[in-house]
Amino acid sequence: MVGWPKILGGVLVLAAITWVIVEIREDGARSAKTRLRDRTMIGQPRSFEAQ
C-alpha cells in the first residue's frame, strides 16, 4: 500500500502543475485581449478616444 506522504506529495505536485498551467493560460488570454484592443483602437478616429 502507498504511504500517506507519497499521496500527499503527489497531490501537491499535481496542484502545482495545475496552478502553473492556469497562470500561463491567464497571461496568454490577457495578452490576446491587449492585442485585440490595440488592433481595434488603431482603426478608430481620434474623436473616439476623447469620449
C-alpha positions in Angstrom: 0.0 0.0 0.0 1.2 3.5 -0.8 2.0 5.6 2.3 0.3 8.9 3.1 3.4 11.0 2.5 3.6 9.8 -1.1 -0.1 10.5 -1.7 0.2 14.0 -0.2 3.3 14.7 -2.2 1.6 13.6 -5.4 -1.4 15.8 -4.7 0.9 18.8 -4.0 2.8 18.2 -7.3 -0.5 17.9 -9.2 -1.8 21.2 -7.6 1.5 23.0 -8.5 1.3 21.8 -12.1 -2.3 22.8 -12.4 -1.6 26.3 -10.9 1.3 26.9 -13.4 -1.0 25.9 -16.4 -3.8 28.2 -15.2 -1.3 31.1 -14.8 0.1 30.6 -18.2 -3.3 30.5 -19.8 -4.4 33.6 -17.9 -1.3 35.5 -19.1 -1.9 34.4 -22.7 -5.6 35.5 -22.5 -4.5 38.9 -21.2 -2.0 39.4 -24.0 -4.6 38.4 -26.6 -7.1 40.8 -25.2 -4.5 43.6 -25.3 -3.6 42.8 -28.9 -7.3 42.8 -29.9 -7.9 46.1 -28.1 -4.8 47.7 -29.7 -5.8 46.5 -33.1 -9.4 47.8 -32.6 -8.1 51.2 -31.4 -5.8 51.7 -34.4 -8.8 51.8 -36.7 -10.8 54.3 -34.6 -10.8 58.0 -35.3 -9.2 60.3 -32.7 -12.6 61.6 -31.5 -13.4 58.1 -30.2 -10.5 58.3 -27.7 -11.9 61.6 -26.2 -15.3 60.1 -25.4 
